Amino acid sequence: MKRILLAAACGSLSLGIAAQIKLPRVYTDSMVVQQRSSLTIPGHARAKSTVTVTPSWDNKPVTAKVDNQGYFSASLSTPEAGGPYDIVIKNGKHSLTLKDVLVGEVWLCSGQSNMQMPLKGWGKVMDYEREISRANRPRLRLLQMTPSTSILPLDDGQVNMGGWRSATPQSVENFSSIGYFFGRALTDSLDVPVGIIDATWGGTPIEAWSPQEMLLSENEFVDQMRYLQAVGYDSDRIQKDYENAYAEWEAMAIPRRYDSTVEREWDKMPVPGLWEQSVLPELDGVVWMKTAFTIPDDVAIVNARLSLGAVDDEDVTYVNGLEVGHTSGYDTPRRYTVPASALRHGKNEILVMVVDTNGGGGVWGDPDNLRITIGDWSNWLAGRWDYAVASDFSQLPPRPQSPMCEFAPTTLFNAMIHPLLTLPIKGVLWYQGCANVGRAEQYSRLFPAMVNAWRVGWNSPEMPFYFVQLASYQQPKQLQPLSQYAALRQAQTAALSLPHVDMVTAIDLGNADDIHPKNKQEVARRLVNVALHHDYGRDSLSCSAPKVLKIDRDGERATLTFDAPVLIAGGGQGFISQDDKGAWHLANARQLSPTQLEVITDDLSPIHELRYNYADYPLGNLRSPQSNLPIPPFTLP
């Protein structure tokens, strides 16, 4: 692949720097570099000249030749943790200085929305106001990549806040909460500078974070990768091909507008709420939703303000047959102006065409956000709305996806991870998987492959990689052997076959009604304990839960032996078993000894396969009495 040249703008550089020397935007004042490593300083300067890079930690200059295209790369050996230092880059008469550089431990946080979830912003984690008010950590530095995409690997990426920033109330508000809490705890535990890089984007699948070379060996993505090669990565050609394909699919799948002559069977659904959690499980498609409101005769009719909260994913909204607005984005508030000419005293109708492409679906959020307002008069719209399904995407050809969007294979790796590969890091924290629910078998292959590919990119074959198993979500069920969330959780564990990979589970931290549970402090605590144990010699930490050593079956009974003490915290829910005919049954456990449980099926059916906490929102309650951590879900075939 051809090299993508460094962008013209260059992060937060010291004042007075001449434009003749340009660094990628991830190299700025106040950065943290990994201790005892090899730091690459890449950039652009005058072609065929020489650049000298001198770090103040040893004052030993390193020279680098600038090639014909103006590119240079210098490698520096970093010392033990300390600082602040300066790094001076000179090119003839011109110089550039990176100031206030600290040397310490650098960790990358990546994944989708639960890793992206900020302290405040759209996330508002548990106790966020107090957490933000105490965020004054001068030795904790934050770098946040701007969500962006590319069809080719970039050497320079977009960054928020102008580059690296110390942790302050202002800088942490919209930063990854798990990243910040992890960095805070690591700084306190190690008493060294810590740098946290936030490269996250909500709703994105694992293939978007994977390099092209890896995906060329995966059958599901080979055609897409070869298409990009065939068109020469021509973005105009790619966009045109996508628009043509989407127009054909849209004409077949999405109504152009409501046809009142079509007879429909209307039913009721709760609003606000996601229809996949209530009346339309598993439906991705188009649904007409409608409700009515009454304007009293004594209300003067002027332009109205209509608020629908959020709509997952897209909507076209009508009032009395007039289109008043349309919006995309599952979490974008809908606020529309309704002209007075469209309103009347008495009954008025709101009709919303909701297009849901993946998960959820419907008008959702805070009930207080659903209202129509005319002057001082308001009418709240929460309640039971009529609905009728207009289109079920599962009955249609797959919806075309732009090869350049955030959901497309390799686009996020190219734009948000590749620009970081010259920065040595200690390890990776990963929280992702919801966007791949329904593709568990594929995920079990992609996840280990991605871990290996990132290690190759950083030239660090033993780079620590710690991930979060998906939290419980959706309505609690005791018997759900076909749970797609449970299958994805199990698929995540495939990466544990790799060295220097570990998992923390969030199975006990979920929220049935919110895919973004608020207790990110506990997720970070579990991650930092794993890192302290594996990478910083804190052997006394209890950072893992007991695992099953063996299972002995005897008809309707099974004895499980664990490698450490396990506790049934108030009952034995969470087990289901499959008999030799394929039927599933509930089972319960009782304690035999500190390390042994006996599981018995409720109806005394024989145990062929045994699963624990296998559901969207499982109800299991096994814990470690030593660490108080939950036992992660497991399957014993």
C-alpha positions as CSV (number, residue, x, y, z in Angstrom):
1,M,0.0,0.0,0.0
2,K,1.1,3.5,-0.7
3,R,2.0,5.7,2.3
4,I,-0.5,8.3,3.4
5,L,1.5,11.5,3.9
6,L,1.4,13.2,7.3
7,A,-1.3,15.9,7.5
8,A,-0.4,19.5,7.3
9,A,-1.5,20.4,10.9
10,C,0.6,19.0,13.7
11,G,-1.0,18.8,17.1
12,S,-0.3,21.0,20.0
13,L,3.3,22.2,19.3
14,S,5.3,24.8,21.1
15,L,4.9,28.4,20.1
16,G,7.2,29.8,17.4
17,I,7.7,26.4,15.7
18,A,8.5,26.8,12.0
19,A,6.2,24.9,9.6
20,Q,9.3,23.2,8.0
21,I,9.2,20.4,10.6
22,K,6.0,18.5,11.0
23,L,5.2,15.7,13.4
24,P,2.1,13.5,13.6
25,R,-0.6,15.0,15.8
26,V,-0.1,12.3,18.5
27,Y,3.3,13.9,19.3
28,T,2.7,17.0,21.3
29,D,3.7,18.8,24.5
30,S,2.8,17.0,27.7
31,M,2.9,13.5,26.1
32,V,3.9,10.4,28.0
33,V,6.3,8.0,26.4
34,Q,6.7,4.4,27.5
35,Q,9.7,3.8,29.8
36,R,12.6,1.5,28.8
37,S,11.4,1.3,25.2
38,S,12.4,2.4,21.7
39,L,10.4,5.6,20.8
40,T,10.1,6.4,17.2
41,I,9.8,10.1,16.2
42,P,8.5,10.3,12.6
43,G,7.8,13.5,10.7
44,H,8.4,15.6,7.7
45,A,11.1,18.1,7.0
46,R,13.1,19.5,4.0
47,A,13.8,16.7,1.5
48,K,17.3,15.3,1.4
49,S,18.3,17.1,4.6
50,T,19.3,15.8,8.1
51,V,17.2,16.0,11.2
52,T,18.7,15.9,14.7
53,V,16.6,14.7,17.7
54,T,17.9,15.3,21.2
55,P,16.0,14.2,24.3
56,S,16.9,16.0,27.5
57,W,16.9,12.8,29.5
58,D,20.4,12.0,28.2
59,N,21.2,14.9,25.8
60,K,22.4,12.5,23.2
61,P,21.5,13.6,19.7
62,V,20.2,11.1,17.2
63,T,20.4,12.0,13.5
64,A,18.0,10.9,10.8
65,K,18.1,11.4,7.0
66,V,15.1,13.0,5.3
67,D,14.2,11.1,2.2
68,N,13.1,12.5,-1.2
69,Q,9.5,12.8,-0.1
70,G,10.5,14.7,3.0
71,Y,9.9,11.9,5.5
72,F,12.2,11.0,8.4
73,S,12.2,8.7,11.3
74,A,14.4,8.8,14.4
75,S,14.5,6.2,17.2
76,L,15.2,7.1,20.8
77,S,15.9,4.8,23.8
78,T,13.7,5.9,26.7
79,P,14.9,5.8,30.3
80,E,13.1,4.7,33.5
81,A,10.0,6.7,34.6
82,G,10.6,10.4,35.2
83,G,10.5,13.8,33.8
84,P,9.5,16.3,32.7
85,Y,11.8,16.4,29.7
86,D,12.1,18.2,26.4
87,I,12.7,16.6,23.0
88,V,14.3,19.0,20.5
89,I,14.1,18.3,16.8
90,K,16.4,20.4,14.6
91,N,16.6,20.7,10.8
92,G,19.1,23.3,9.7
93,K,17.9,26.7,11.0
94,H,14.5,25.3,12.1
95,S,13.7,23.6,15.3
96,L,10.7,22.2,17.1
97,T,10.6,21.3,20.9
98,L,8.2,18.9,22.5
99,K,8.0,20.2,26.1
100,D,6.9,18.7,29.4
101,V,7.4,15.1,28.2
102,L,7.0,12.5,30.9
103,V,8.4,9.0,30.8
104,G,6.2,6.3,32.4
105,E,3.6,3.7,31.5
106,V,1.3,4.0,28.4
107,W,-1.9,2.0,27.9
108,L,-4.3,2.1,25.0
109,C,-8.0,1.8,25.6
110,S,-10.1,0.8,22.6
111,G,-13.4,-0.7,21.6
112,Q,-17.0,0.5,21.3
113,S,-19.3,2.6,23.5
114,N,-18.8,1.0,26.9
115,M,-15.1,1.8,26.6
116,Q,-15.9,5.1,25.0
117,M,-18.4,6.1,27.7
118,P,-17.2,9.4,29.1
119,L,-17.4,10.5,32.7
120,K,-19.9,13.2,31.9
121,G,-20.9,13.9,28.2
122,W,-23.5,11.4,27.1
123,G,-22.4,8.8,29.7
124,K,-22.7,10.3,33.1
125,V,-21.1,7.5,35.0
126,M,-21.9,6.7,38.6
127,D,-21.1,9.7,40.9
128,Y,-19.6,11.6,37.9
129,E,-19.8,15.1,39.4
130,R,-17.6,14.1,42.4
131,E,-15.3,12.1,40.2
132,I,-14.8,15.1,37.8
133,S,-14.3,17.6,40.6
134,R,-11.3,15.6,42.0
135,A,-9.7,15.0,38.6
136,N,-6.5,16.9,39.1
137,R,-3.7,14.5,38.2
138,P,-0.7,16.3,36.7
139,R,1.2,13.0,36.1
140,L,-1.7,11.3,34.4
141,R,-1.9,12.4,30.8
142,L,-4.6,11.7,28.3
143,L,-4.7,11.5,24.5
144,Q,-8.0,11.1,22.8
145,M,-8.2,10.1,19.1
146,T,-11.0,11.7,17.1
147,P,-13.4,9.2,15.8
148,S,-12.5,9.0,12.1
149,T,-12.3,6.5,9.2
150,S,-9.9,5.7,6.3
151,I,-9.8,3.1,3.7
152,L,-5.9,3.2,3.8
153,P,-3.6,3.1,6.8
154,L,-2.8,6.7,8.0
155,D,0.5,7.8,9.5
156,D,-1.2,10.8,11.1
157,G,-4.5,10.7,13.0
158,Q,-7.0,13.2,14.2
159,V,-6.9,14.1,17.9
160,N,-9.2,15.9,20.3
161,M,-8.1,18.6,22.8
162,G,-5.1,19.5,20.5
163,G,-3.2,16.4,21.7
164,W,-1.9,15.2,25.1
165,R,-3.5,16.8,28.2
166,S,-3.0,16.4,31.9
167,A,-6.0,15.0,33.7
168,T,-8.2,17.9,34.9
169,P,-11.9,18.4,35.4
170,Q,-12.0,19.9,31.9
171,S,-10.0,17.2,30.1
172,V,-11.7,14.1,31.7
173,E,-15.4,15.1,31.1
174,N,-15.5,13.6,27.6
175,F,-12.7,11.0,28.0
176,S,-13.1,7.3,28.4
177,S,-14.2,6.8,32.0
178,I,-12.7,3.3,32.2
179,G,-9.5,4.7,30.7
180,Y,-9.4,7.6,33.2
181,F,-10.2,5.4,36.2
182,F,-7.6,2.8,35.2
183,G,-5.0,5.5,34.7
184,R,-5.8,7.1,38.0
185,A,-5.4,3.9,39.9
186,L,-2.3,2.9,38.0
187,T,-0.7,6.3,38.8
188,D,-1.5,5.9,42.5
189,S,-0.3,2.3,42.7
190,L,3.0,2.7,40.8
191,D,3.8,6.3,41.7
192,V,5.0,6.9,38.1
193,P,3.6,9.0,35.2
194,V,0.9,7.2,33.2
195,G,-0.4,8.0,29.7
196,I,-3.8,6.7,28.6
197,I,-4.8,6.8,24.9
198,D,-8.5,6.7,24.1
199,A,-9.2,5.3,20.7
200,T,-12.9,4.3,20.8
201,W,-16.1,4.6,18.8
202,G,-19.6,3.4,19.9
203,G,-21.5,0.8,18.0
204,T,-18.5,-0.4,15.9
205,P,-17.7,-4.0,15.1
206,I,-14.4,-5.8,15.6
207,E,-13.7,-6.0,11.8
208,A,-13.5,-2.2,11.7
209,W,-10.6,-2.3,14.2
210,S,-8.7,-5.0,12.2
211,P,-6.0,-4.4,9.6
212,Q,-6.5,-5.3,6.0
213,E,-3.8,-7.9,5.9
214,M,-5.6,-9.9,8.6
215,L,-9.0,-9.6,6.9
216,L,-7.7,-10.8,3.6
217,S,-7.4,-14.3,5.3
218,E,-11.0,-14.2,6.5
219,N,-13.5,-15.5,4.0
220,E,-16.3,-13.1,5.0
221,F,-14.2,-10.0,4.2
222,V,-11.9,-11.1,1.3
223,D,-14.3,-9.7,-1.4
224,Q,-14.6,-6.3,0.3
225,M,-10.8,-6.0,0.7
226,R,-10.2,-7.1,-2.9
227,Y,-12.8,-4.6,-4.1
228,L,-10.9,-1.7,-2.5
229,Q,-7.7,-2.9,-4.2
230,A,-9.5,-3.3,-7.5
231,V,-10.8,0.3,-7.6
232,G,-7.4,1.6,-6.5
233,Y,-8.8,3.0,-3.2
234,D,-10.5,5.7,-5.2
235,S,-12.9,7.3,-2.7
236,D,-15.1,9.0,-5.3
237,R,-15.6,5.7,-7.2
238,I,-16.3,3.8,-3.9
239,Q,-18.8,6.4,-2.8
240,K,-20.6,6.3,-6.2
241,D,-20.8,2.5,-6.2
242,Y,-22.2,2.6,-2.6
243,E,-24.8,5.2,-3.4
244,N,-26.0,3.3,-6.4
245,A,-26.2,0.0,-4.5
246,Y,-28.0,1.7,-1.5
247,A,-30.5,3.4,-3.8
248,E,-31.5,0.1,-5.2
249,W,-31.9,-1.5,-1.8
250,E,-33.7,1.5,-0.3
251,A,-36.3,1.5,-3.0
252,M,-37.1,-2.1,-2.1
253,A,-36.8,-1.9,1.7
254,I,-37.9,1.6,2.9
255,P,-41.3,3.2,2.0
256,R,-40.9,6.6,0.4
257,R,-43.8,7.9,2.5
258,Y,-46.9,6.7,4.3
259,D,-49.7,5.3,2.2
260,S,-53.0,5.7,3.9
261,T,-54.8,3.5,1.4
262,V,-52.9,0.4,2.6
263,E,-54.8,-1.6,5.2
264,R,-52.6,-2.3,8.2
265,E,-53.0,-4.3,11.4
266,W,-52.1,-1.9,14.2
267,D,-50.9,-3.1,17.6
268,K,-49.6,-1.3,20.7
269,M,-46.1,-0.8,22.1
270,P,-44.8,1.1,25.1
271,V,-43.1,4.5,24.3
272,P,-40.4,5.3,25.2
273,G,-38.8,1.9,24.8
274,L,-36.9,-0.3,22.5
275,W,-39.1,-2.6,20.6
276,E,-36.6,-5.5,20.6
277,Q,-37.1,-5.5,24.4
278,S,-40.8,-5.7,24.2
279,V,-43.1,-6.4,21.2
280,L,-40.7,-7.0,18.3
281,P,-37.8,-9.1,19.4
282,E,-35.0,-9.5,16.8
283,L,-36.7,-7.1,14.3
284,D,-34.5,-4.9,12.2
285,G,-36.6,-3.1,9.7
286,V,-39.1,-0.3,9.3
287,V,-42.0,0.3,11.6
288,W,-44.7,2.9,11.5
289,M,-45.5,4.3,14.9
290,K,-48.3,6.8,15.7
291,T,-50.0,8.6,18.5
292,A,-52.4,11.4,18.9
293,F,-52.7,14.6,21.0
294,T,-55.5,17.1,21.5
295,I,-55.1,20.8,21.4
296,P,-57.7,22.6,23.6
297,D,-59.8,25.3,22.1
298,D,-58.3,28.0,24.4
299,V,-54.8,27.4,23.1
300,A,-53.7,29.9,20.5
301,I,-52.2,27.9,17.6
302,V,-48.7,29.0,16.7
303,N,-45.6,27.1,15.6
304,A,-45.1,24.1,17.9
305,R,-42.0,22.4,19.2
306,L,-42.0,18.6,19.0
307,S,-39.5,16.6,21.0
308,L,-39.3,12.8,20.5
309,G,-36.2,12.1,22.6
310,A,-34.0,9.6,20.7
311,V,-35.0,7.3,17.9
312,D,-33.0,4.1,17.1
313,D,-31.8,4.5,14.3
314,E,-33.5,6.8,11.8
315,D,-36.8,8.5,11.6
316,V,-39.1,10.5,9.3
317,T,-41.7,12.3,11.4
318,Y,-45.1,13.6,10.2
319,V,-47.8,15.7,12.0
320,N,-51.2,15.5,10.4
321,G,-49.6,14.2,7.2
322,L,-46.9,16.9,6.9
323,E,-43.3,15.9,7.2
324,V,-41.7,18.0,9.9
325,G,-38.2,16.4,10.0
326,H,-36.0,13.5,9.7
327,T,-32.8,12.5,11.6
328,S,-30.2,9.7,11.7
329,G,-28.4,8.5,14.8
330,Y,-29.7,6.2,17.5
331,D,-28.9,8.6,20.4
332,T,-29.5,11.9,18.7
333,P,-32.4,13.9,20.3
334,R,-35.2,14.6,17.8
335,R,-36.5,18.2,18.0
336,Y,-38.7,19.5,15.2
337,T,-40.7,22.6,14.5
338,V,-44.3,22.0,13.5
339,P,-45.8,24.9,11.5
340,A,-49.0,26.3,12.8
341,S,-50.6,25.6,9.5
342,A,-50.3,21.9,10.1
343,L,-52.1,22.0,13.5
344,R,-55.7,22.2,14.5
345,H,-57.8,22.4,17.6
346,G,-59.0,19.0,18.7
347,K,-57.3,15.7,17.7
348,N,-53.9,15.8,15.9
349,E,-51.8,12.8,14.8
350,I,-48.1,12.2,15.0
351,L,-46.8,9.5,12.7
352,V,-43.1,8.4,12.8
353,M,-41.4,6.0,10.4
354,V,-38.6,4.4,12.3
355,V,-35.8,2.7,10.4
356,D,-33.8,0.3,12.7
357,T,-30.7,-1.2,11.1
358,N,-29.3,-3.1,14.0
359,G,-30.5,-3.9,17.6
360,G,-32.9,-1.9,19.7
361,G,-35.4,-0.1,17.5
362,G,-38.0,2.5,18.5
363,V,-38.5,5.8,20.3
364,W,-36.5,5.6,23.5
365,G,-35.0,7.5,26.4
366,D,-36.4,9.8,29.1
367,P,-40.2,10.0,29.1
368,D,-40.0,13.7,30.0
369,N,-38.3,14.3,26.6
370,L,-41.5,13.2,24.7
371,R,-43.7,16.2,24.4
372,I,-45.2,18.8,22.0
373,T,-45.2,22.4,23.1
374,I,-47.3,25.4,21.8
375,G,-46.4,28.5,23.7
376,D,-46.9,27.8,27.4
377,W,-49.0,24.7,26.7
378,S,-47.4,21.2,26.6
379,N,-48.7,17.7,26.0
380,W,-46.6,14.8,27.1
381,L,-46.5,11.9,24.6
382,A,-45.2,8.9,26.5
383,G,-47.6,6.0,26.7
384,R,-48.8,3.2,24.4
385,W,-48.4,4.0,20.7
386,D,-49.9,2.2,17.7
387,Y,-47.4,0.4,15.5
388,A,-47.4,-1.6,12.3
389,V,-44.4,-3.3,10.7
390,A,-43.7,-2.0,7.2
391,S,-40.5,-3.9,6.4
392,D,-38.5,-6.8,7.9
393,F,-34.9,-6.6,6.7
394,S,-34.3,-10.2,7.5
395,Q,-36.6,-11.0,4.6
396,L,-34.6,-8.9,2.2
397,P,-31.0,-8.9,0.7
398,P,-28.4,-7.4,3.1
399,R,-28.4,-3.7,3.4
400,P,-25.4,-2.2,1.5
401,Q,-22.8,-0.6,3.8
402,S,-20.4,2.1,2.8
403,P,-16.8,0.7,2.6
404,M,-15.7,4.0,4.1
405,C,-18.0,4.2,7.2
406,E,-17.1,3.3,10.8
407,F,-18.8,-0.1,10.5
408,A,-16.8,-1.2,7.5
409,P,-13.9,-3.5,7.7
410,T,-10.5,-2.0,8.6
411,T,-11.6,1.7,8.5
412,L,-11.0,2.4,12.2
413,F,-7.7,0.5,12.4
414,N,-6.5,2.6,9.5
415,A,-7.5,6.0,11.0
416,M,-7.3,5.5,14.7
417,I,-4.9,2.7,15.5
418,H,-2.3,2.7,12.7
419,P,-1.2,6.3,13.5
420,L,-0.3,5.1,17.0
421,L,2.0,2.2,16.0
422,T,5.1,4.4,16.3
423,L,4.3,5.1,19.9
424,P,5.4,2.2,22.1
425,I,2.8,1.2,24.6
426,K,2.7,-1.2,27.6
427,G,-0.6,-2.8,26.7
428,V,-4.2,-2.7,25.5
429,L,-7.5,-2.5,27.3
430,W,-10.4,-3.7,25.1
431,Y,-14.2,-3.5,25.7
432,Q,-16.1,-4.4,22.5
433,G,-18.5,-7.1,21.2
434,C,-22.1,-5.8,21.3
435,A,-21.8,-4.8,17.6
436,N,-20.9,-8.4,16.8
437,V,-23.7,-10.1,18.7
438,G,-25.3,-12.6,16.4
439,R,-21.9,-13.5,14.9
440,A,-20.3,-15.4,17.7
441,E,-18.6,-18.1,15.7
442,Q,-17.0,-15.4,13.5
443,Y,-16.0,-13.4,16.5
444,S,-14.2,-16.3,18.1
445,R,-11.9,-16.3,15.1
446,L,-11.6,-12.5,14.5
447,F,-10.8,-11.5,18.1
448,P,-7.6,-13.7,18.6
449,A,-6.5,-12.8,15.1
450,M,-6.9,-9.0,15.8
451,V,-4.9,-9.4,19.0
452,N,-2.1,-11.0,17.1
453,A,-2.3,-8.4,14.3
454,W,-2.0,-5.5,16.7
455,R,1.0,-7.2,18.4
456,V,2.6,-7.4,14.9
457,G,1.8,-3.8,14.3
458,W,3.5,-2.7,17.5
459,N,6.3,-5.3,17.0
460,S,5.5,-6.5,20.5
461,P,4.6,-10.2,20.4
462,E,4.0,-10.4,24.1
463,M,2.1,-7.1,24.5
464,P,-0.4,-7.5,27.3
465,F,-4.0,-7.4,26.1
466,Y,-6.8,-7.3,28.7
467,F,-10.5,-7.3,27.8
468,V,-13.9,-6.9,29.4
469,Q,-16.5,-9.6,28.9
470,L,-19.9,-8.1,28.0
471,A,-22.1,-7.0,30.9
472,S,-25.6,-8.5,31.4
473,Y,-28.2,-6.7,29.3
474,Q,-31.9,-7.0,28.4
475,Q,-34.6,-8.8,30.4
476,P,-33.5,-11.4,33.0
477,K,-34.2,-15.0,32.0
478,Q,-33.3,-18.3,33.7
479,L,-33.5,-20.5,30.6
480,Q,-32.2,-19.0,27.4
481,P,-29.9,-21.5,25.6
482,L,-30.2,-19.5,22.3
483,S,-29.0,-16.2,23.8
484,Q,-26.9,-14.4,21.3
485,Y,-25.3,-12.2,24.0
486,A,-24.2,-15.3,25.9
487,A,-22.8,-16.8,22.7
488,L,-20.7,-13.7,22.1
489,R,-19.4,-13.7,25.7
490,Q,-18.3,-17.3,25.1
491,A,-16.7,-16.3,21.8
492,Q,-14.7,-13.5,23.6
493,T,-13.0,-16.2,25.7
494,A,-11.3,-17.6,22.6
495,A,-8.6,-14.9,23.0
496,L,-7.6,-16.5,26.3
497,S,-5.8,-19.2,24.4
498,L,-3.2,-16.5,23.5
499,P,-0.3,-15.7,25.9
500,H,-0.5,-12.5,28.0
501,V,-4.2,-12.1,27.4
502,D,-6.6,-12.0,30.3
503,M,-10.3,-11.2,30.9
504,V,-12.4,-9.4,33.5
505,T,-16.1,-10.0,33.5
506,A,-18.8,-7.4,33.9
507,I,-21.6,-10.0,34.0
508,D,-22.7,-8.7,37.5
509,L,-22.6,-5.0,36.6
510,G,-25.2,-4.8,33.9
511,N,-28.5,-3.0,33.6
512,A,-31.4,-4.7,31.9
513,D,-32.7,-1.5,30.4
514,D,-29.4,0.2,29.6
515,I,-26.6,-1.3,27.5
516,H,-24.3,1.3,29.1
517,P,-24.2,0.4,32.9
518,K,-22.8,3.3,35.0
519,N,-20.4,1.6,37.3
520,K,-17.3,2.0,35.2
521,Q,-15.2,2.4,38.4
522,E,-15.5,-1.2,39.2
523,V,-14.7,-2.3,35.6
524,A,-11.5,-0.2,35.8
525,R,-10.7,-1.6,39.2
526,R,-10.8,-5.1,37.9
527,L,-8.7,-4.2,34.9
528,V,-6.0,-2.4,36.9
529,N,-5.8,-5.3,39.3
530,V,-5.1,-7.7,36.4
531,A,-2.4,-5.3,35.1
532,L,-0.8,-4.9,38.5
533,H,-0.7,-8.6,39.0
534,H,0.6,-9.6,35.6
535,D,2.8,-6.7,34.7
536,Y,3.9,-5.0,37.8
537,G,4.6,-7.9,40.2
538,R,1.7,-7.4,42.6
539,D,1.3,-11.1,43.3
540,S,-0.8,-10.6,46.4
541,L,-3.7,-9.2,44.4
542,S,-6.8,-11.4,44.0
543,C,-7.6,-10.5,40.4
544,S,-9.2,-13.7,39.1
545,A,-12.1,-15.9,39.9
546,P,-12.0,-19.7,40.3
547,K,-12.2,-21.9,37.2
548,V,-13.6,-25.4,36.8
549,L,-10.9,-28.1,36.9
550,K,-13.2,-31.0,36.1
551,I,-16.8,-32.2,35.9
552,D,-18.0,-35.6,37.0
553,R,-21.5,-36.5,35.7
554,D,-23.8,-39.1,37.2
555,G,-27.2,-39.0,35.6
556,E,-29.1,-35.9,36.7
557,R,-26.2,-34.9,38.9
558,A,-22.8,-33.3,38.2
559,T,-20.0,-32.5,40.6
560,L,-17.9,-29.5,39.7
561,T,-14.4,-29.1,41.1
562,F,-12.8,-25.7,41.0
563,D,-9.2,-24.6,41.3
564,A,-10.0,-22.3,44.2
565,P,-12.8,-21.8,46.8
566,V,-16.2,-20.8,45.3
567,L,-19.2,-19.4,47.1
568,I,-22.9,-19.7,46.3
569,A,-24.1,-16.2,47.2
570,G,-27.7,-17.0,48.2
571,G,-29.0,-19.9,46.1
572,G,-27.8,-21.7,43.1
573,Q,-29.5,-20.0,40.1
574,G,-27.6,-19.7,36.9
575,F,-27.2,-23.3,35.7
576,I,-29.0,-24.9,32.8
577,S,-28.3,-28.3,31.4
578,Q,-29.0,-30.1,28.1
579,D,-30.1,-33.8,28.1
580,D,-28.9,-36.4,25.6
581,K,-32.0,-35.6,23.4
582,G,-31.1,-31.9,23.1
583,A,-33.7,-30.5,25.4
584,W,-32.7,-27.8,28.0
585,H,-33.6,-27.8,31.7
586,L,-33.1,-25.6,34.7
587,A,-30.6,-26.8,37.3
588,N,-29.5,-25.8,40.8
589,A,-26.3,-26.1,42.7
590,R,-25.4,-26.9,46.3
591,Q,-22.1,-26.6,48.1
592,L,-20.2,-29.8,48.8
593,S,-16.9,-28.3,49.9
594,P,-15.1,-25.0,49.5
595,T,-14.0,-26.1,46.0
596,Q,-16.8,-28.4,45.0
597,L,-20.4,-27.9,43.9
598,E,-23.1,-30.4,43.1
599,V,-25.5,-29.4,40.3
600,I,-28.9,-31.2,40.0
601,T,-31.5,-30.7,37.3
602,D,-34.8,-29.5,38.5
603,D,-36.7,-32.3,36.8
604,L,-34.0,-34.9,37.3
605,S,-33.2,-35.0,33.6
606,P,-29.7,-36.4,32.8
607,I,-26.9,-33.9,32.3
608,H,-25.2,-34.0,28.9
609,E,-24.0,-30.4,28.6
610,L,-23.9,-27.9,31.5
611,R,-23.9,-24.1,31.2
612,Y,-23.6,-21.4,33.8
613,N,-24.9,-17.8,33.3
614,Y,-25.8,-18.4,29.7
615,A,-28.4,-15.8,29.0
616,D,-28.7,-12.1,27.9
617,Y,-29.1,-11.1,31.5
618,P,-28.2,-14.2,33.6
619,L,-29.1,-14.7,37.3
620,G,-26.2,-16.7,38.5
621,N,-24.6,-15.9,41.8
622,L,-21.3,-17.8,42.2
623,R,-18.5,-15.7,43.5
624,S,-15.0,-16.0,44.8
625,P,-14.9,-15.7,48.6
626,Q,-11.3,-14.5,48.3
627,S,-11.6,-11.7,45.7
628,N,-15.4,-11.3,45.8
629,L,-15.3,-11.4,42.0
630,P,-18.2,-13.2,40.1
631,I,-17.5,-16.5,38.4
632,P,-17.5,-15.8,34.7
633,P,-20.0,-17.7,32.5
634,F,-18.8,-21.1,31.4
635,T,-20.0,-24.0,29.3
636,L,-19.0,-27.6,30.0
637,P,-19.7,-29.9,27.0
